[in-house]
Amino acid sequence: MNNATRDVDTVDVVVVGAGQAGLSSAYHLARAGLDHVVLDHAPRPGGAWQYRWPSLTYGRVHGMHALPGMELTGADPLRPSSEVIGEYFASYEDRFDLRVRRPVDVSAVREGDGGDHGRLRVETSAGVWSARALINATGTWDRPFWPRYPGQETFRGRQLHTADYPGPQEFAGARVIVVGGGTSAVQHLLEIAEVAAETTWVTRRPPVFRDGGFGEAEGRAAVALVDERVRRGLPPQSVVSVTGLPLNEAVRAGLASGVLDRRPVFDRITATGAVWADGSRVDADVILWATGFRAAVDHLAPLRLREPGGGIRVEGTRAVRDERVHLVGYGPSASTIGANRAGGAAVREIRRLLTRERVGSPAA
């Protein structure tokens, strides 16, 4: 798209996304006194939380950490997490006067041209921004991963992804196959089994359940595993994928009842269900793909940041191929506490970059 004739707004930093990572980054940018704008494509505050299904109440949220400078207190654990966290994010934006612009879709980030050489050109549905640095905080919710299996297009029932999960009520009396080995798959199964005629759980690898505590040392070890992949330029795994599934009371009950009796992935999908390599089959009305998400970074494609391994190689939060670009909430900083810390780290590095530019010294 050629936006050369359109007016261009000039700022020090553009933040793309206003979820946990984006708001944390904006908080630190404001404290640092850097001129910035926050662009968010969602219609209202709440990041990806605003799209969560109603039955995911705040009391069932796994590992929600408060944003810097403002705790989330007094929340009713029985209220939907989409409401609780959406209201918290809205209050946070007001408290710190973050002035998020929404809804704004970012279509491309590319090298500036003409008088903007050395700056980044951020093209959006609301105009064009020229920035000296960019914090990408777009998360993964907009890129649900749908695996492909033979016969998938012939299935006459309903197929949907966690991104479209409406809660268990729509599966009453249905035969449901849930595909995926993560926390969302387990939550879906435990809910749906209470109303469905039959459920079947399918995973590529045997699930690993984590019994006992998960302290700071275990958390650091898990983050280190994810960080290693990102440093090698591979697509990041989620932190949860390397920690295992928590063996809580509900999960124990699901194991005991057989709801969480996992089967390996089927060989192919038919019009009426799925068939395994040994010839066994399961009839189904619904296939629910709880197969995770991928990083939403397509708008960065013009900068050619991807490595041969398919990911963006990151040191800390900085893209190795372009020091002006920081990815917060990507890979090891994808957890809520990780996003908070990464927002501050990204702003510190950007301050050093802008200071070098102002004094005209060469990059270190």
PLY file of the C-alpha trace (Angstrom):
ply
format ascii 1.0
element vertex 364
property float x
property float y
property float z
element edge 363
property int vertex1
property int vertex2
end_header
0.00 0.00 0.00
1.38 3.41 -0.94
0.79 5.97 1.80
3.37 8.43 0.53
0.83 11.21 0.05
-0.79 10.83 3.46
0.10 12.91 6.50
2.61 11.24 8.80
2.59 11.61 12.59
6.05 11.57 14.15
6.79 10.03 17.56
9.70 8.43 19.36
8.00 5.06 19.90
4.95 3.25 18.56
3.46 0.50 20.72
1.34 -2.02 18.82
-1.14 -3.77 21.09
-2.73 -2.82 24.42
-2.88 -6.08 26.30
-0.69 -6.82 29.33
2.54 -6.38 27.38
1.46 -3.19 25.62
0.11 -1.47 28.73
3.21 -2.38 30.72
5.37 -0.92 27.96
3.24 2.25 27.78
3.51 2.70 31.55
7.32 2.59 31.39
7.44 4.84 28.32
5.35 7.46 30.12
7.60 7.30 33.17
10.64 7.69 30.92
9.12 10.77 29.30
9.32 9.33 25.77
6.90 10.59 23.13
4.82 7.60 22.10
1.49 6.33 20.82
-0.30 3.07 21.68
-2.33 1.49 18.87
-4.79 -1.30 19.57
-7.06 -3.08 17.11
-9.55 -4.25 19.76
-12.78 -2.28 20.20
-12.31 -1.75 23.95
-9.78 -2.28 26.76
-8.97 -5.81 27.88
-6.52 -7.18 25.33
-7.23 -10.81 24.40
-9.02 -11.29 27.72
-12.13 -9.54 26.36
-12.66 -12.47 23.97
-12.50 -15.22 26.60
-15.55 -17.43 27.06
-17.99 -16.51 29.88
-17.43 -19.72 31.85
-13.75 -18.80 32.36
-14.32 -16.98 35.63
-11.65 -14.87 37.27
-11.16 -17.46 39.99
-10.15 -20.02 37.35
-7.60 -17.82 35.59
-4.13 -19.35 35.57
-1.42 -16.91 36.65
-2.86 -13.43 36.07
-0.30 -10.90 37.38
-1.05 -7.26 38.16
0.21 -4.52 35.86
3.05 -2.31 37.17
1.95 0.41 39.56
-1.61 -0.78 40.18
-2.86 -3.96 41.83
-6.05 -5.77 40.88
-7.88 -6.11 44.18
-11.33 -7.14 45.37
-12.33 -8.95 42.17
-15.21 -11.40 42.45
-13.76 -14.84 41.54
-17.15 -15.89 40.14
-17.33 -13.10 37.56
-16.17 -13.79 33.98
-12.47 -13.02 33.57
-13.28 -11.02 30.42
-15.26 -8.55 32.55
-12.90 -8.39 35.52
-9.72 -7.93 33.52
-11.37 -5.71 30.92
-12.47 -3.32 33.66
-9.05 -3.50 35.31
-7.26 -2.63 32.06
-9.70 0.25 31.43
-9.07 1.64 34.92
-5.33 1.26 34.40
-5.43 3.22 31.15
-7.36 5.99 32.92
-5.15 6.02 36.04
-1.96 6.54 34.04
-3.51 8.52 31.17
-2.22 6.07 28.58
-4.56 7.31 25.82
-4.72 4.15 23.76
-5.98 4.73 20.21
-8.53 2.13 19.12
-9.69 0.47 17.05
-6.61 0.80 14.85
-5.33 -2.01 12.63
-1.60 -1.99 11.85
-1.09 -3.32 8.32
2.68 -2.99 7.90
5.87 -1.77 9.53
8.61 -0.95 7.07
11.78 1.07 6.65
11.16 4.80 6.40
11.92 6.54 3.14
12.93 10.01 2.06
13.35 12.30 5.04
12.35 9.44 7.34
15.38 7.32 6.50
16.53 5.49 9.61
13.07 5.61 11.12
10.28 3.06 11.00
7.14 3.68 8.97
4.02 2.25 10.68
1.07 1.99 8.28
-2.38 1.66 9.86
-6.09 2.04 9.29
-5.88 5.43 11.06
-2.93 6.84 9.17
0.85 6.58 9.18
3.31 7.04 12.02
7.05 7.58 11.77
8.91 6.20 14.79
12.46 5.83 15.96
11.56 2.56 17.69
8.67 0.14 17.92
7.39 -2.13 20.67
5.39 -5.01 19.26
2.94 -6.35 21.85
0.41 -8.10 19.63
0.41 -11.45 21.40
-1.07 -14.53 19.74
-4.88 -14.43 20.02
-5.34 -13.22 16.44
-3.49 -16.22 15.00
-5.22 -19.43 16.11
-3.40 -22.50 14.85
-5.51 -25.00 12.89
-3.62 -28.22 12.10
-4.53 -30.08 8.92
-5.50 -33.74 8.72
-6.67 -35.89 5.79
-10.42 -35.71 5.30
-10.87 -32.65 7.49
-12.88 -30.82 4.84
-15.36 -33.73 4.59
-16.52 -33.55 8.22
-20.24 -32.76 8.29
-20.31 -31.63 11.91
-19.05 -28.41 13.44
-15.38 -27.48 13.75
-14.23 -24.60 15.93
-11.12 -23.35 17.69
-10.53 -22.21 21.25
-10.57 -18.66 19.84
-14.28 -19.18 19.08
-15.19 -21.30 22.10
-18.56 -20.07 23.44
-18.63 -22.03 26.70
-20.02 -25.52 27.38
-23.73 -24.81 26.95
-23.64 -25.14 23.14
-22.38 -28.73 23.35
-25.29 -30.16 25.31
-26.09 -33.66 24.06
-23.30 -33.60 21.46
-20.45 -36.02 20.82
-17.31 -33.89 21.01
-13.67 -34.56 20.10
-11.27 -32.11 21.78
-7.84 -31.91 20.12
-4.91 -30.44 22.06
-2.73 -31.07 25.09
-2.68 -27.71 26.85
-4.51 -26.04 29.68
-7.34 -24.80 27.46
-8.04 -28.31 26.17
-8.30 -29.63 29.72
-10.59 -26.78 30.78
-12.82 -27.32 27.75
-13.07 -31.05 28.40
-13.94 -30.72 32.07
-16.72 -28.24 31.22
-18.11 -29.95 28.15
-18.18 -33.41 29.73
-20.84 -32.22 32.17
-23.35 -31.58 29.35
-22.15 -33.54 26.31
-23.31 -37.01 25.31
-19.69 -38.09 24.91
-16.21 -36.55 24.86
-12.93 -37.82 23.41
-9.56 -36.26 24.18
-6.85 -36.39 21.50
-3.25 -35.18 21.83
-0.11 -35.52 19.71
2.02 -36.39 22.75
1.08 -37.94 26.08
0.16 -35.13 28.50
2.51 -34.42 31.39
0.83 -33.53 34.66
2.72 -31.49 37.23
2.15 -32.51 40.82
3.35 -30.31 43.66
4.45 -26.70 43.82
5.71 -24.48 41.05
8.05 -21.97 42.59
10.44 -19.31 41.34
13.20 -21.80 40.46
10.83 -23.91 38.36
9.50 -20.80 36.66
13.00 -19.60 35.74
13.86 -23.02 34.32
10.72 -23.07 32.18
11.33 -19.55 30.85
14.94 -20.49 30.04
13.74 -23.33 27.81
11.47 -20.98 25.85
14.19 -18.32 25.71
16.66 -20.78 24.19
14.35 -21.40 21.23
13.88 -17.69 20.62
17.63 -17.07 20.76
18.06 -19.72 18.06
15.49 -18.05 15.81
12.88 -20.77 16.19
9.15 -20.10 16.65
8.52 -19.71 20.38
6.69 -22.23 22.50
4.44 -21.02 25.27
5.83 -21.05 28.79
2.91 -23.31 29.79
3.93 -25.89 27.17
7.15 -26.63 29.03
5.78 -26.54 32.58
3.25 -29.36 32.28
-0.40 -29.37 33.30
-1.16 -28.55 36.96
-2.62 -31.54 38.77
-5.34 -29.76 40.73
-8.49 -31.18 42.28
-10.59 -30.77 39.12
-7.96 -32.48 36.97
-7.65 -35.36 39.43
-11.42 -35.82 39.24
-11.27 -35.76 35.43
-8.58 -38.43 35.42
-10.51 -40.60 37.86
-13.76 -40.33 35.85
-12.08 -41.06 32.52
-12.86 -37.65 31.00
-9.12 -37.03 30.73
-8.35 -40.46 29.31
-6.27 -39.33 26.37
-6.00 -40.99 22.96
-3.24 -40.41 20.37
-4.06 -38.31 17.32
-6.32 -39.94 14.75
-5.10 -40.96 11.31
-7.82 -39.15 9.39
-11.15 -37.36 9.70
-14.32 -38.65 8.06
-17.72 -37.14 7.39
-18.98 -38.45 10.72
-15.94 -38.45 13.01
-12.37 -39.72 13.14
-10.49 -42.94 12.37
-7.24 -44.17 13.91
-4.47 -46.14 12.21
-5.59 -49.34 13.96
-9.04 -49.03 12.39
-10.84 -47.82 15.50
-13.21 -44.91 15.05
-15.17 -42.32 17.02
-18.34 -40.69 15.76
-18.62 -36.99 16.56
-20.86 -33.99 16.08
-18.15 -31.45 16.96
-14.36 -31.22 16.70
-12.93 -28.56 18.99
-9.37 -27.60 18.11
-7.62 -26.47 21.31
-4.35 -26.41 19.40
-2.91 -23.12 20.47
-1.88 -19.91 18.77
1.06 -18.45 16.89
2.70 -15.04 17.28
0.77 -12.30 15.43
3.72 -10.64 13.68
2.77 -10.65 9.99
2.73 -6.84 9.91
6.49 -6.92 10.61
7.20 -8.95 7.46
8.56 -5.96 5.42
11.43 -5.67 7.93
12.59 -9.25 7.19
13.15 -10.15 10.82
12.48 -13.89 10.53
15.32 -16.38 10.72
15.60 -19.53 8.56
14.11 -21.48 11.47
10.85 -19.54 11.12
11.02 -17.37 14.23
12.35 -13.92 15.08
15.64 -14.14 16.96
15.43 -12.00 20.08
18.03 -10.96 22.64
16.13 -9.83 25.72
13.29 -8.06 23.91
15.32 -6.69 20.99
15.01 -8.19 17.52
18.55 -9.20 16.56
18.05 -8.14 12.94
16.79 -4.64 13.86
17.60 -3.00 17.18
14.75 -0.51 16.75
12.18 -3.30 17.13
11.32 -4.87 20.48
8.98 -7.81 20.97
7.24 -7.85 24.34
4.94 -10.73 25.22
6.82 -12.89 22.71
8.39 -16.19 23.71
9.83 -16.04 27.23
7.91 -12.84 28.06
4.53 -14.28 27.05
3.37 -14.80 30.65
1.70 -11.88 32.41
4.57 -11.37 34.86
7.08 -11.82 32.03
5.31 -9.16 29.96
5.52 -6.69 32.85
9.26 -7.15 33.23
9.86 -7.15 29.49
8.01 -3.86 29.06
10.43 -2.16 31.42
13.44 -3.84 29.84
12.40 -2.79 26.34
12.00 0.85 27.38
15.45 0.88 29.01
17.03 -0.41 25.80
15.09 2.06 23.67
16.25 4.94 25.88
19.86 3.86 25.31
19.26 3.62 21.55
17.69 7.09 21.35
20.47 8.58 23.48
23.09 7.16 21.12
21.23 8.68 18.17
21.03 12.10 19.81
24.72 12.27 20.61
25.65 10.78 17.25
27.83 8.01 18.66
28.10 4.67 16.82
26.06 1.69 17.95
27.76 -0.42 20.58
0 1
1 2
2 3
3 4
4 5
5 6
6 7
7 8
8 9
9 10
10 11
11 12
12 13
13 14
14 15
15 16
16 17
17 18
18 19
19 20
20 21
21 22
22 23
23 24
24 25
25 26
26 27
27 28
28 29
29 30
30 31
31 32
32 33
33 34
34 35
35 36
36 37
37 38
38 39
39 40
40 41
41 42
42 43
43 44
44 45
45 46
46 47
47 48
48 49
49 50
50 51
51 52
52 53
53 54
54 55
55 56
56 57
57 58
58 59
59 60
60 61
61 62
62 63
63 64
64 65
65 66
66 67
67 68
68 69
69 70
70 71
71 72
72 73
73 74
74 75
75 76
76 77
77 78
78 79
79 80
80 81
81 82
82 83
83 84
84 85
85 86
86 87
87 88
88 89
89 90
90 91
91 92
92 93
93 94
94 95
95 96
96 97
97 98
98 99
99 100
100 101
101 102
102 103
103 104
104 105
105 106
106 107
107 108
108 109
109 110
110 111
111 112
112 113
113 114
114 115
115 116
116 117
117 118
118 119
119 120
120 121
121 122
122 123
123 124
124 125
125 126
126 127
127 128
128 129
129 130
130 131
131 132
132 133
133 134
134 135
135 136
136 137
137 138
138 139
139 140
140 141
141 142
142 143
143 144
144 145
145 146
146 147
147 148
148 149
149 150
150 151
151 152
152 153
153 154
154 155
155 156
156 157
157 158
158 159
159 160
160 161
161 162
162 163
163 164
164 165
165 166
166 167
167 168
168 169
169 170
170 171
171 172
172 173
173 174
174 175
175 176
176 177
177 178
178 179
179 180
180 181
181 182
182 183
183 184
184 185
185 186
186 187
187 188
188 189
189 190
190 191
191 192
192 193
193 194
194 195
195 196
196 197
197 198
198 199
199 200
200 201
201 202
202 203
203 204
204 205
205 206
206 207
207 208
208 209
209 210
210 211
211 212
212 213
213 214
214 215
215 216
216 217
217 218
218 219
219 220
220 221
221 222
222 223
223 224
224 225
225 226
226 227
227 228
228 229
229 230
230 231
231 232
232 233
233 234
234 235
235 236
236 237
237 238
238 239
239 240
240 241
241 242
242 243
243 244
244 245
245 246
246 247
247 248
248 249
249 250
250 251
251 252
252 253
253 254
254 255
255 256
256 257
257 258
258 259
259 260
260 261
261 262
262 263
263 264
264 265
265 266
266 267
267 268
268 269
269 270
270 271
271 272
272 273
273 274
274 275
275 276
276 277
277 278
278 279
279 280
280 281
281 282
282 283
283 284
284 285
285 286
286 287
287 288
288 289
289 290
290 291
291 292
292 293
293 294
294 295
295 296
296 297
297 298
298 299
299 300
300 301
301 302
302 303
303 304
304 305
305 306
306 307
307 308
308 309
309 310
310 311
311 312
312 313
313 314
314 315
315 316
316 317
317 318
318 319
319 320
320 321
321 322
322 323
323 324
324 325
325 326
326 327
327 328
328 329
329 330
330 331
331 332
332 333
333 334
334 335
335 336
336 337
337 338
338 339
339 340
340 341
341 342
342 343
343 344
344 345
345 346
346 347
347 348
348 349
349 350
350 351
351 352
352 353
353 354
354 355
355 356
356 357
357 358
358 359
359 360
360 361
361 362
362 363
